[in-house]
């Protein structure tokens, strides 16, 4: 079976999403007016992510590695 070159980027994206799928989980705490601007760290097997409650939604503001260093988005 021959794989065309156009499927390689799609396969790469699918693999990356599979590896980081748990990083897409949002905090379990509801985002309400009482905790507006609060931040919460959500761990996963690759480190974790920092979310901030903004206008009733959790927005991911940083991605963190296992070494504890975070990249703010």
Secondary structure, DSSP 8 states (H G I E B T S, - for coil): ----THHHHHHHHHHHHHHHGGGG---SS---GGGTT-EEEEEETTEEEEEEEETTEEEEEEEE-TTS-EEE-
